[in-house]
């Protein structure tokens, strides 16, 4: 179910009603069950990966906090993983009988109980669990420091192997096939029909941060397995973030929550505003962007420029819209998720942009990749190298395609160039005028927008073609791009006004910065735009496929 669907709203209302009725002791259990139902709604088979990843990372945390995993705990996790495999992979839920089949006793039980392949998978998993229990004592007998070092390495590698197999296996085989094409070797036979589980990049990164933070002693609050499971699977954020840190999230759910009136109002505002950005604007410009970037024809210079700007708007409204709806839903449960966007298109340089865009990922890359690589502690050349490596891997995180890597490298070099300019520019010569600030903002917007062209166009040949059009077809105003939907045309000026008020009015939301009649009119316009946007075809959130 999509966050912008009626099904999700009904699902949330049912969960919320029970949430407000039960005590805190059962609130977390209710949210965990709801999160598993929400994820299984997409594909129950992938729920096993969530359960397995949760168990793996929690066991690593136990070793860091307590030194050993007790026999009772190992039995529990072994049974839990095997049961999860049986429940999600072996049982074929799509063959579940309907009411008519039940009433007529026309039920295909053999199809429901799984295939020989699924039972073989269960057997292999059971053997692996047994092997782990047998070798665990060898790990537990190591010296404390050596044991901790080994566990953190194994924990991170295990997470990356899961992510790498589902997300990058066929990408690796494709490139291996290209490299070996002239050597009479055919690795294409190793291609597998792998379906990418939604949200795997997000909950995998949450698991890695949990393992490393426990290794560093940064997860101090005592928490149960069910509470950690909720952190990993919390349904508003599991599909596309934010990538919260365990220390912050667990701090909120391990104690009783008091849901204030202001927090609820803020949550409703975030959800409605995110819905507005998604259905009115992001979905409203989809066909315009596709008419240029997915076309087999040769677009004009003005077509490429407009399509690039519209995609720059689309991806912001789509992704930040999801984040707003996720944060709004969480606030209604009394939980504050990490702020993921701070008006990024008001940035004046690439570094500021990455301090405002997808903050949970950029800080994750900084803390667990850039700084461990050496950060800026080992000289300028090493700093530039670390920036490019970090951004290239950040691009690869977005998807198994070379255009994402190119996009990451592009931003890495942009950060390096900005750092060079900062190092040679005297602070005394810095201009403070409004026009200079607008010029810097415009230049940064252009740099970021071209990056989104690299991000959106998957074919390297098409990227070269469109870039050539921007350079050599300059001034061609033959307009061929499809017009945006009416909802987007009406909503874009409203978005700009709201964003300007948000940017120049402090940390408060815009409805607290305007007189009551004005913000009432603004909300009426937002609801009107949502109603128009609902009449157009909805598209999947862009970041759900990452």
C-alpha positions in Angstrom: 0.0 0.0 0.0 1.3 3.4 -1.0 1.5 6.2 1.6 -0.6 8.3 -0.7 -3.4 5.7 -1.0 -6.8 5.4 0.7 -5.8 1.9 1.8 -2.9 3.3 3.8 -5.1 6.0 5.5 -7.6 3.4 6.5 -4.8 1.1 7.7 -3.3 3.9 9.8 -6.7 4.9 11.3 -7.3 1.3 12.5 -3.8 1.1 14.0 -4.1 4.5 15.5 -7.4 3.8 17.2 -6.1 0.7 18.9 -2.8 2.5 19.7 -4.6 5.2 21.7 -6.6 2.5 23.6 -3.9 0.1 24.7 -1.2 0.7 27.3 2.4 1.5 26.5 3.3 -2.1 27.2 1.3 -3.2 24.1 1.7 -0.1 22.0 5.1 -1.2 20.7 3.9 -4.7 20.0 0.9 -3.3 18.1 3.2 -1.1 16.0 5.5 -4.0 15.3 2.6 -6.2 14.2 1.3 -3.4 12.1 4.7 -2.9 10.5 5.1 -6.5 9.6 1.5 -6.5 8.1 2.4 -3.3 6.1 5.6 -4.8 4.7 4.0 -8.2 4.0 1.3 -6.3 2.1 3.8 -5.7 -0.7 5.3 -9.3 -0.7 5.2 -11.5 2.3 8.3 -13.4 1.1 10.5 -10.4 1.7 9.3 -10.2 5.3 11.8 -13.0 6.0 14.7 -10.7 5.0 13.5 -8.1 7.5 13.2 -10.7 10.3 16.6 -12.3 9.4 18.4 -9.0 9.3 16.8 -7.9 12.6 17.9 -11.1 14.3 21.4 -11.0 12.9 22.0 -7.4 14.0 20.4 -7.8 17.4 22.7 -10.8 18.1 25.7 -8.7 17.2 24.5 -6.1 19.7 24.1 -8.7 22.4 27.7 -9.7 22.0 28.9 -6.1 22.2 26.8 -5.3 25.3 26.8 -8.6 27.2 29.8 -10.5 25.8 27.9 -13.7 25.0 24.7 -14.9 23.6 23.2 -17.3 26.1 22.0 -20.8 25.2 18.4 -19.7 25.8 18.8 -16.7 23.4 20.4 -18.8 20.7 17.6 -21.3 20.9 15.1 -18.5 20.6 16.7 -16.9 17.6 17.3 -20.2 15.9 13.6 -21.2 16.2 12.4 -17.7 15.3 14.4 -17.6 12.1 13.3 -21.0 11.0 9.7 -20.2 11.8 9.9 -17.0 9.9 11.2 -18.9 6.9 8.4 -21.4 7.2 5.8 -18.7 7.6 6.9 -16.3 4.9 8.7 -18.5 2.2 7.4 -22.0 2.5 3.7 -21.3 2.9 2.4 -19.9 -0.4 0.1 -17.2 0.8 -1.1 -16.2 -2.7 -2.8 -19.6 -2.9 -4.8 -18.8 0.2 -8.4 -20.1 -0.5 -11.2 -17.6 -0.9 -14.6 -17.9 0.8 -16.1 -19.8 -2.1 -13.3 -22.4 -2.1 -13.6 -22.9 1.7 -17.4 -23.4 1.5 -17.1 -25.9 -1.3 -14.0 -27.6 0.2 -12.2 -27.0 -3.1 -8.8 -26.2 -1.6 -5.5 -27.0 -3.2 -3.6 -27.8 0.0 -0.5 -29.0 -1.9 0.0 -25.6 -3.5 -0.5 -23.8 -0.2 2.2 -25.8 1.7 4.9 -24.8 -0.7 7.1 -26.4 -3.4 10.1 -28.7 -3.1 12.4 -25.7 -3.7 11.0 -23.8 -0.7 11.3 -26.8 1.6 14.9 -27.3 0.4 15.5 -23.6 1.2 14.2 -24.3 4.7 16.4 -27.3 5.1 19.5 -25.3 4.0 18.7 -22.5 6.4 18.2 -25.0 9.2 21.7 -26.4 8.5 23.2 -23.0 8.4 21.6 -22.1 11.8 22.9 -25.4 13.2 26.4 -24.6 11.9 26.4 -21.2 13.5 25.4 -22.7 16.9 28.3 -25.2 16.6 30.9 -22.6 15.8 29.6 -19.9 18.2 31.6 -21.4 21.1 34.8 -20.8 19.1 33.9 -17.2 18.6 32.8 -16.7 22.3 36.2 -18.2 23.5 38.2 -15.4 21.8 39.8 -12.6 23.7 37.3 -9.7 24.2 38.9 -7.2 21.8 39.5 -9.8 19.1 36.0 -11.1 19.5 34.5 -7.6 19.2 36.6 -6.8 16.2 35.6 -10.1 14.5 31.9 -9.6 15.2 31.7 -6.1 13.9 33.5 -7.2 10.7 31.2 -10.2 10.3 28.1 -8.2 11.1 28.8 -5.5 8.5 29.9 -8.1 5.9 26.7 -10.1 6.4 24.5 -7.1 6.0 26.4 -6.0 2.8 26.2 -9.5 1.4 22.4 -9.6 1.8 22.1 -6.1 0.2 24.7 -7.0 -2.5 23.1 -10.2 -3.6 19.6 -8.8 -4.1 20.6 -5.4 -5.4 23.9 -5.9 -7.3 24.3 -9.5 -8.3 23.0 -9.2 -11.8 24.7 -5.8 -12.2 28.0 -7.6 -11.5 27.2 -10.4 -13.9 26.3 -7.9 -16.6 29.6 -6.1 -16.3 31.5 -9.4 -16.0 29.8 -10.6 -19.2 31.0 -7.4 -21.0 34.5 -7.8 -19.8 34.7 -11.5 -20.8 32.8 -11.1 -24.1 36.1 -11.4 -26.1 37.4 -14.4 -24.2 34.8 -17.0 -25.3 33.3 -17.1 -21.8 29.6 -16.7 -21.1 28.8 -15.7 -17.5 25.3 -14.7 -18.6 24.2 -18.2 -17.6 24.7 -17.2 -14.0 21.9 -14.6 -14.3 19.2 -15.1 -11.7 15.6 -13.9 -11.7 16.1 -11.7 -8.6 13.3 -9.4 -7.4 14.6 -6.4 -5.5 12.9 -6.3 -2.0 11.5 -2.8 -1.4 13.2 -0.8 1.3 16.2 -3.2 1.6 18.8 -0.4 1.3 17.2 1.6 4.1 16.7 -1.2 6.7 20.1 -2.7 5.8 21.8 0.7 6.5 19.9 0.9 9.8 21.2 -2.5 10.7 24.8 -1.6 9.8 24.7 1.6 11.9 23.3 -0.4 14.8 26.1 -2.9 14.7 28.8 -0.2 14.5 27.2 2.1 17.1 27.1 -0.9 19.5 30.7 -1.6 18.8 31.5 2.0 19.6 29.4 1.9 22.7 27.0 4.5 21.5 23.8 2.5 22.1 23.4 2.9 25.8 19.7 2.5 26.4 18.5 -1.0 27.4 16.1 -2.4 24.9 14.4 -5.7 24.1 14.3 -7.7 20.8 10.8 -6.5 20.0 11.8 -2.9 20.5 14.7 -3.3 18.2 12.5 -5.1 15.7 10.2 -2.1 15.7 13.2 0.1 15.0 14.1 -2.0 12.0 10.6 -2.4 10.6 8.7 0.8 11.7 6.2 1.0 8.9 6.1 4.7 8.1 9.9 4.7 7.3 10.8 1.2 6.2 10.2 1.8 2.5 12.2 5.0 1.9 13.5 6.3 5.2 14.6 8.4 6.9 17.5 6.2 8.0 17.2 6.8 11.7 19.8 5.9 14.3 19.0 3.3 16.9 20.1 5.5 19.9 17.5 8.2 19.0 14.7 5.9 18.0 15.0 3.4 20.9 15.2 6.3 23.4 11.7 7.3 22.3 10.0 3.9 22.2 11.5 2.3 25.3 9.7 4.8 27.6 6.1 5.9 27.8 5.1 8.4 25.1 3.0 11.5 25.8 1.3 12.7 22.5 0.8 16.5 22.8 -1.8 18.5 20.9 1.0 20.5 19.1 2.7 17.3 18.1 -0.5 15.9 16.6 -1.2 19.1 14.7 2.4 19.1 13.4 2.0 15.5 12.3 -1.2 16.2 10.4 0.4 19.2 8.8 3.4 17.1 7.7 1.2 14.4 6.2 -1.1 16.8 4.3 1.9 18.8 3.0 3.7 15.7 1.9 0.6 14.4 0.2 0.3 17.8 -1.6 3.9 17.6 -2.8 3.5 14.0 -4.0 0.1 13.9 -5.7 -0.3 17.5 -6.9 3.3 18.2 -8.1 5.5 15.1 -8.3 2.8 13.0 -10.1 1.7 16.1 -12.1 5.1 16.5 -13.9 5.8 12.8 -14.5 4.6 12.8 -18.1 6.4 16.0 -19.0 9.7 14.6 -17.7 9.1 11.2 -19.5 8.3 12.9 -22.8 11.9 14.1 -23.0 14.0 11.7 -21.0 12.2 8.5 -22.2 11.7 9.7 -25.8 13.5 8.1 -28.7 13.5 11.4 -30.6 15.9 14.3 -30.4 14.6 17.0 -28.0 15.5 20.7 -28.4 17.6 22.7 -25.9 14.6 24.2 -24.2 13.0 20.7 -23.9 16.0 19.4 -22.1 16.3 22.4 -19.8 12.6 22.3 -18.8 12.6 18.5 -18.3 15.7 18.8 -16.2 14.2 21.5 -14.0 10.9 19.6 -13.7 12.6 16.4 -12.7 14.6 18.5 -10.1 11.2 19.5 -8.7 9.7 16.1 -9.1 12.3 14.2 -7.2 12.3 16.7 -4.4 8.5 16.7 -4.1 8.3 12.9 -4.4 11.1 12.1 -1.9 10.5 14.9 0.6 6.8 14.3 0.2 7.3 10.7 1.3 9.5 11.8 4.2 6.9 14.4 5.3 4.1 11.7 5.3 6.3 9.2 7.2 7.3 11.8 9.8 3.7 13.0 10.1 2.5 9.5 10.7 5.2 8.9 13.3 4.4 12.1 15.1 0.8 11.0 15.6 2.2 8.0 17.4 4.4 10.3 19.5 7.6 9.4 17.7 9.9 11.9 16.1 11.8 10.6 13.0 14.9 12.3 11.8 14.5 15.4 9.6 15.6 14.4 6.1 15.2 17.7 4.1 15.9 21.3 5.0 14.9 23.2 1.9 17.8 21.9 -0.2 17.3 24.1 -3.2 18.0 27.2 -1.2 21.6 26.0 -0.8 24.5 28.2 -2.0 27.1 25.5 -2.6 27.3 21.7 -3.0 28.4 21.2 0.6 25.4 23.0 1.9 23.2 21.1 -0.5 24.3 17.8 1.1 23.7 19.2 4.5 20.1 19.8 3.5 19.3 16.9 1.1 18.6 13.3 2.2 20.3 14.2 5.5 19.9 10.8 7.0 21.9 9.2 4.1 24.5 12.0 3.9 25.2 11.8 7.6 25.3 8.0 7.4 27.9 8.2 4.7 29.9 10.7 6.6 29.9 8.8 9.9 30.4 5.2 8.6 32.3 5.8 5.4 33.9 9.2 4.9 35.4 9.5 8.4 36.6 5.9 8.6 38.3 6.4 5.3 40.2 9.3 6.9 37.9 12.2 6.3 39.9 15.4 6.0 42.6 14.5 8.5 45.3 13.3 6.2 45.9 16.1 3.7 44.1 17.7 0.8 44.7 14.9 -1.8 43.4 12.2 0.5 40.4 14.4 1.4 39.4 14.8 -2.2 39.9 11.0 -2.7 37.7 10.3 0.3 35.0 12.7 -1.0 34.9 11.1 -4.4 34.9 7.5 -3.1 32.1 8.3 -0.6 29.9 10.0 -3.1 30.5 7.3 -5.8 29.5 4.6 -3.3 26.5 6.8 -2.2 25.5 6.9 -5.9 25.9 3.1 -6.2 23.6 2.8 -3.1 20.8 4.3 -5.1 20.9 1.6 -7.7 22.8 -1.0 -9.7 23.5 1.2 -12.7 26.4 3.2 -14.0 24.4 6.5 -14.2 24.0 6.4 -10.4 27.8 5.9 -10.0 28.4 8.8 -12.5 25.9 11.0 -10.5 27.8 10.2 -7.3 31.2 10.9 -8.8 29.9 14.2 -10.3 28.8 15.3 -6.9 32.1 14.1 -5.4 34.0 16.3 -7.8 31.6 19.2 -7.2 32.4 19.0 -3.5 36.1 18.9 -4.2 35.9 22.0 -6.5 33.9 23.8 -3.8 36.5 22.9 -1.2 39.3 24.2 -3.5 37.5 27.5 -4.0 36.9 27.9 -0.2 40.6 27.2 0.5 41.8 29.9 -1.8 39.2 32.5 -1.2 39.7 35.1 1.6 36.8 35.4 4.0 37.3 39.2 3.9 36.5 39.2 0.2 33.2 37.4 0.7 30.3 39.4 -0.6 27.3 39.7 1.6 24.8 41.3 -0.8 21.4 39.8 -1.5 22.1 39.6 -5.2 25.4 37.8 -4.6 23.5 35.3 -2.4 20.9 34.8 -5.1 23.6 34.3 -7.8 25.3 31.6 -5.6 21.9 29.9 -5.0 21.2 29.9 -8.7 24.6 28.5 -9.6 24.2 25.7 -7.0 20.7 25.0 -8.4 22.1 24.6 -11.9 24.9 22.3 -10.7 22.4 20.1 -8.8 19.9 20.1 -11.6 22.4 18.7 -14.1 23.2 16.1 -11.6 19.6 15.0 -11.6 19.8 14.6 -15.4 22.6 12.1 -14.8 20.4 10.4 -12.1 17.3 10.2 -14.2 18.7 9.0 -17.6 19.9 5.4 -17.3 21.6 5.1 -20.7 25.1 6.6 -20.9 24.5 7.2 -24.6 21.4 9.2 -23.8 23.3 11.2 -21.2 25.9 12.1 -23.8 23.2 13.0 -26.3 21.3 15.3 -23.9 24.5 16.9 -22.7 25.5 17.6 -26.3 22.1 19.2 -26.8 22.6 21.5 -23.8 26.0 22.6 -25.2 25.6 22.7 -28.9 21.9 23.4 -29.4 21.9 26.4 -27.1 19.1 28.8 -27.8 16.8 26.3 -29.6 13.3 27.1 -28.3 11.3 24.6 -30.4 9.0 23.4 -27.6 8.0 19.8 -27.8 7.7 18.7 -24.2 4.4 17.5 -22.9 2.6 20.0 -20.6 2.4 19.2 -16.9 -0.9 18.3 -15.3 -3.2 21.1 -14.2 -2.6 20.2 -10.5 1.2 20.8 -10.9 0.7 24.1 -12.8 -1.6 25.4 -10.0 0.5 24.0 -7.2 4.1 25.0 -8.2 3.6 28.8 -7.3 2.0 27.8 -4.0 5.0 25.5 -3.2 7.5 28.2 -4.0 5.7 30.7 -1.7 5.5 28.1 1.2 9.2 27.2 0.8 10.3 30.8 0.8 8.3 31.5 4.0 9.8 28.3 5.5 13.4 29.3 4.5 13.3 32.9 5.8 11.2 32.5 8.9 13.2 30.4 11.3 12.5 26.8 12.3 8.7 27.1 12.8 6.4 25.6 10.2 4.8 28.1 7.9 1.3 28.0 9.5 2.9 29.4 12.7 4.4 32.3 10.7 1.2 33.6 9.0 -1.9 35.2 10.3 -4.8 32.8 10.7 -6.8 34.0 7.6 -3.7 33.6 5.4 -2.7 30.2 6.4 -6.3 29.1 6.3 -6.5 30.2 2.7 -3.2 28.4 2.0 -4.5 25.1 3.4 -7.7 25.5 1.4 -5.6 25.9 -1.7 -3.5 22.9 -0.7 -6.5 20.7 -0.2 -7.9 21.9 -3.5 -4.7 21.0 -5.3 -4.7 17.6 -3.7 -8.2 17.0 -4.9 -7.2 17.9 -8.5 -4.0 15.8 -8.2 -6.0 12.8 -7.1 -7.8 12.7 -10.4 -4.5 12.0 -12.2 -2.7 8.7 -12.4 -0.5 8.1 -9.3 3.1 6.9 -9.7 5.2 4.9 -7.2 7.5 6.8 -4.9 10.9 7.1 -6.7 13.0 6.1 -3.7 11.0 3.0 -2.9 13.0 1.1 -5.6 16.3 2.0 -3.9 
